[in-house]
Amino acid sequence: MNSRGILIAGNWKMNNGPAATGKFFSELKERAAQAMPGESLELFRNGKLKACIIPPYLSLSRALEAAKMLSFPVEIAAQNAHWEKSGAFTGEVSGQLLAELGLSWVLTGHSERRQFFGDTDETVRKRTESLLTQNFKVIACIGETRAEREAGQTEQVLTRQLRGLFPSAESGASVYLDGRLVLAYEPVWAIGTGLTATPEQAEEAHRIVRRFLSEQVDTSAAEKAQVLYGGSVTPENVNSLLACPNVDGALVGGASLKPESYLALLVAGVHAAAGR
């Protein structure tokens, strides 16, 4: 057994405006009253279970307000943030601005940011480091493409991306792995494709991540680090993924957009957390 607990994070991407966000949380409250297992509140209280929703920027304020009506805590996170606190960066949002809203979580390095918007290992590190020093909690994403997996380069790619986040053992980043910095392995070939890594594939990749942290960062930090799986997670496959000893939760896309499917993922998280 480990003490890392389970985190179920729902990334809404460019979906669910303020009105849809309010409706989502209202329905989630109603459904949770009937479906959430009795032990869930204790798991939330002792930190063994955490829930997170990552809406688009325009829905952040509505999500923060609406989440307060729930009987269990749901963290609200932003999908990205610039490394500078302010400045001439049209179209970007800073941690300083997000903090004014009351946010404490941010997602960085998502494969769509890398694929479509020019994020690199270096800019992901800069965003992540800046946010951590501003006292944010960060979910930092890594993962390989289908071509890279078929070429047998999964470990090479993950190692490169991790080395970008942790350029040296002396960088100080390891201190954040005890709850402040969460890693998310998202095989790019499984995002929005309907393909999902098998539990064996997910566990193999997560072992690669933990081995890197142990050998290149810090053995203790490697054991404490929470590593999520992301890639076409659904209520149908989440239980088998969470049963993997090195999978500490899920970063979910489409299945987090509807309250009934997100709740099903949370219920699976309750059962997984109760066994840890």
C-alpha positions as CSV (number, residue, x, y, z in Angstrom):
1,M,0.0,0.0,0.0
2,N,1.1,3.6,-0.6
3,S,0.0,6.9,0.9
4,R,-0.1,8.9,-2.3
5,G,-3.9,8.8,-2.6
6,I,-6.0,9.3,-5.7
7,L,-6.7,12.5,-7.7
8,I,-9.4,12.6,-10.3
9,A,-8.9,15.7,-12.5
10,G,-11.3,16.6,-15.3
11,N,-9.8,18.8,-18.2
12,W,-12.7,20.4,-20.0
13,K,-10.4,21.9,-22.7
14,M,-12.4,24.4,-24.9
15,N,-15.8,23.2,-23.6
16,N,-18.5,24.3,-21.1
17,G,-19.0,28.0,-20.8
18,P,-20.3,29.7,-17.6
19,A,-23.9,28.6,-18.1
20,A,-23.0,25.0,-18.8
21,T,-20.6,25.1,-15.8
22,G,-23.3,26.2,-13.4
23,K,-25.6,23.4,-14.7
24,F,-22.8,20.8,-14.4
25,F,-22.2,21.6,-10.7
26,S,-25.9,21.8,-9.9
27,E,-26.5,18.3,-11.4
28,L,-23.3,17.0,-9.8
29,K,-24.6,18.0,-6.4
30,E,-27.9,16.3,-7.0
31,R,-26.4,13.1,-8.3
32,A,-23.6,12.9,-5.7
33,A,-26.2,13.0,-2.9
34,Q,-27.4,9.6,-4.0
35,A,-24.3,8.0,-5.6
36,M,-21.2,9.0,-3.5
37,P,-20.2,6.2,-1.1
38,G,-20.4,7.1,2.6
39,E,-16.7,6.8,3.2
40,S,-15.9,9.4,0.6
41,L,-16.0,12.4,2.9
42,E,-13.5,10.8,5.3
43,L,-11.2,10.1,2.3
44,F,-11.4,13.7,1.2
45,R,-10.7,14.9,4.7
46,N,-7.6,12.8,5.2
47,G,-6.2,13.7,1.7
48,K,-6.5,10.2,0.3
49,L,-8.9,11.4,-2.4
50,K,-8.9,14.7,-4.3
51,A,-11.2,16.0,-7.1
52,C,-10.3,18.7,-9.6
53,I,-12.1,20.3,-12.5
54,I,-10.1,22.3,-15.1
55,P,-12.5,24.5,-17.1
56,P,-11.7,27.1,-19.8
57,Y,-10.7,30.6,-18.5
58,L,-14.1,32.1,-19.1
59,S,-15.7,29.6,-16.8
60,L,-13.2,29.7,-13.9
61,S,-15.1,32.3,-11.8
62,R,-18.4,30.4,-12.2
63,A,-16.7,27.1,-11.4
64,L,-15.2,28.5,-8.2
65,E,-18.6,29.8,-7.1
66,A,-20.5,26.7,-8.1
67,A,-18.1,24.2,-6.5
68,K,-18.9,25.8,-3.1
69,M,-22.4,24.2,-3.2
70,L,-21.0,20.7,-3.2
71,S,-20.8,18.5,-0.1
72,F,-17.3,17.5,-0.9
73,P,-14.3,19.6,-2.0
74,V,-13.5,20.0,-5.8
75,E,-10.4,22.0,-6.6
76,I,-10.7,24.3,-9.7
77,A,-7.6,24.6,-11.9
78,A,-6.6,26.7,-14.9
79,Q,-5.5,25.1,-18.1
80,N,-2.3,27.0,-18.5
81,A,-0.4,30.1,-17.3
82,H,2.5,32.2,-18.4
83,W,5.8,32.3,-16.4
84,E,5.8,36.1,-16.1
85,K,3.5,37.7,-13.5
86,S,2.5,40.5,-15.9
87,G,3.6,42.1,-19.1
88,A,3.0,42.5,-22.9
89,F,1.9,38.9,-23.6
90,T,-1.4,39.2,-25.5
91,G,-3.6,36.1,-25.1
92,E,-1.8,34.8,-22.1
93,V,-2.8,34.7,-18.4
94,S,-0.5,34.9,-15.5
95,G,-0.4,33.2,-12.1
96,Q,-0.8,36.5,-10.5
97,L,-4.1,37.1,-12.3
98,L,-5.3,33.6,-11.5
99,A,-4.5,34.0,-7.8
100,E,-6.8,37.1,-7.8
101,L,-9.6,34.8,-8.7
102,G,-8.8,32.5,-5.8
103,L,-7.2,29.7,-7.9
104,S,-4.4,27.5,-6.4
105,W,-4.1,24.8,-9.2
106,V,-2.8,25.0,-12.8
107,L,-2.2,22.5,-15.6
108,T,1.0,22.8,-17.6
109,G,2.5,21.0,-20.6
110,H,-0.7,19.4,-22.0
111,S,0.1,17.7,-25.3
112,E,-2.3,20.0,-27.1
113,R,-0.3,23.0,-25.9
114,R,2.8,21.3,-27.1
115,Q,1.3,20.2,-30.4
116,F,-0.8,23.3,-31.4
117,F,0.6,26.2,-29.5
118,G,4.4,25.8,-29.5
119,D,5.0,24.8,-25.9
120,T,8.4,23.1,-25.5
121,D,10.1,21.2,-22.7
122,E,11.8,24.5,-21.8
123,T,8.6,26.6,-21.7
124,V,6.8,23.9,-19.8
125,R,9.6,24.0,-17.2
126,K,9.4,27.8,-17.0
127,R,5.7,27.8,-16.6
128,T,5.8,25.1,-14.0
129,E,8.7,26.5,-12.0
130,S,7.2,30.0,-12.0
131,L,3.8,28.7,-10.7
132,L,5.4,26.6,-8.0
133,T,7.4,29.5,-6.7
134,Q,4.1,31.5,-6.6
135,N,2.7,28.8,-4.3
136,F,0.4,27.1,-6.9
137,K,-0.1,23.4,-7.2
138,V,0.7,22.2,-10.7
139,I,-0.3,19.2,-12.8
140,A,2.6,18.9,-15.3
141,C,2.0,16.6,-18.4
142,I,4.3,14.4,-20.3
143,G,3.7,11.7,-22.9
144,E,4.8,10.2,-26.3
145,T,3.1,10.3,-29.7
146,R,2.0,7.2,-31.5
147,A,5.0,7.3,-33.9
148,E,7.3,7.6,-30.9
149,R,5.7,4.6,-29.2
150,E,5.8,2.5,-32.3
151,A,9.5,3.4,-32.7
152,G,10.1,2.1,-29.2
153,Q,11.0,5.6,-27.9
154,T,8.6,5.9,-25.0
155,E,11.2,5.8,-22.3
156,Q,13.5,8.1,-24.3
157,V,10.7,10.7,-24.7
158,L,9.5,10.5,-21.2
159,T,13.1,10.8,-19.9
160,R,13.7,13.9,-22.1
161,Q,10.5,15.6,-20.9
162,L,11.2,14.8,-17.3
163,R,14.7,16.1,-17.6
164,G,13.2,19.3,-18.9
165,L,11.2,19.6,-15.7
166,F,14.0,18.5,-13.4
167,P,17.2,19.7,-15.1
168,S,19.4,18.7,-12.2
169,A,19.1,17.1,-8.8
170,E,20.2,20.5,-7.3
171,S,17.4,22.4,-9.1
172,G,15.2,22.2,-6.0
173,A,12.2,20.9,-7.9
174,S,12.1,17.7,-5.8
175,V,10.8,19.5,-2.8
176,Y,7.5,20.1,-4.7
177,L,6.8,16.4,-5.4
178,D,5.3,16.0,-1.9
179,G,1.9,17.2,-3.0
180,R,2.6,20.4,-4.8
181,L,3.7,19.1,-8.2
182,V,1.7,16.3,-9.7
183,L,2.8,14.5,-12.9
184,A,0.4,13.3,-15.5
185,Y,1.4,10.7,-18.1
186,E,-0.8,11.2,-21.1
187,P,0.1,9.0,-24.1
188,V,-0.7,11.4,-27.0
189,W,-1.8,8.5,-29.2
190,A,-4.6,7.8,-26.7
191,I,-6.0,11.3,-26.4
192,G,-9.3,11.8,-28.1
193,T,-8.7,8.7,-30.3
194,G,-10.7,6.2,-28.4
195,L,-7.5,4.2,-27.9
196,T,-6.4,3.7,-24.3
197,A,-3.2,2.3,-22.9
198,T,-3.8,-1.1,-21.3
199,P,-3.2,-1.2,-17.6
200,E,0.1,-3.0,-18.3
201,Q,1.2,-0.2,-20.7
202,A,0.1,2.5,-18.2
203,E,1.9,0.8,-15.3
204,E,5.1,0.4,-17.4
205,A,5.1,4.1,-18.3
206,H,4.5,5.1,-14.7
207,R,7.3,2.9,-13.6
208,I,9.6,4.7,-16.0
209,V,8.6,8.0,-14.5
210,R,9.1,6.8,-11.0
211,R,12.5,5.2,-11.8
212,F,13.7,8.5,-13.4
213,L,12.6,10.4,-10.3
214,S,14.4,7.9,-8.0
215,E,17.6,7.9,-10.0
216,Q,17.8,11.5,-11.2
217,V,15.9,13.5,-8.6
218,D,15.4,11.9,-5.1
219,T,14.4,8.5,-4.0
220,S,12.1,9.7,-1.3
221,A,10.5,12.2,-3.6
222,A,10.0,9.5,-6.2
223,E,7.9,7.4,-3.8
224,K,5.8,10.4,-2.7
225,A,5.2,11.8,-6.2
226,Q,1.6,11.5,-7.5
227,V,1.5,10.3,-11.1
228,L,-1.8,10.4,-13.0
229,Y,-2.8,8.6,-16.2
230,G,-4.5,10.5,-18.9
231,G,-5.7,9.2,-22.3
232,S,-9.3,8.3,-23.1
233,V,-10.2,7.4,-19.5
234,T,-13.8,6.4,-19.1
235,P,-16.0,5.0,-16.4
236,E,-15.6,1.6,-18.1
237,N,-11.8,1.4,-17.9
238,V,-11.0,3.6,-14.9
239,N,-11.1,0.8,-12.4
240,S,-8.5,-1.3,-14.1
241,L,-6.2,1.7,-14.5
242,L,-6.5,2.8,-10.9
243,A,-5.7,-0.8,-9.8
244,C,-2.2,-0.3,-11.1
245,P,0.2,0.3,-8.1
246,N,2.0,3.2,-9.8
247,V,-1.2,5.0,-11.1
248,D,-2.3,7.6,-8.6
249,G,-5.4,8.9,-10.4
250,A,-6.6,10.1,-13.8
251,L,-6.5,13.2,-15.9
252,V,-9.7,12.9,-17.9
253,G,-11.0,14.7,-21.0
254,G,-14.3,14.0,-22.6
255,A,-15.6,11.8,-19.8
256,S,-15.4,14.7,-17.3
257,L,-17.7,17.0,-19.3
258,K,-20.9,15.4,-18.0
259,P,-21.7,15.2,-14.3
260,E,-22.9,11.6,-14.4
261,S,-19.7,10.3,-16.0
262,Y,-17.4,12.5,-13.9
263,L,-19.2,11.2,-10.8
264,A,-18.7,7.6,-11.9
265,L,-15.0,8.4,-12.1
266,L,-15.0,9.9,-8.6
267,V,-16.8,6.8,-7.3
268,A,-14.1,4.6,-8.8
269,G,-11.6,7.0,-7.1
270,V,-13.3,6.4,-3.8
271,H,-12.9,2.7,-4.1
272,A,-9.3,2.9,-5.2
273,A,-8.4,5.4,-2.4
274,A,-10.0,3.3,0.2
275,G,-7.7,0.4,-0.7
276,R,-4.5,2.5,-0.3
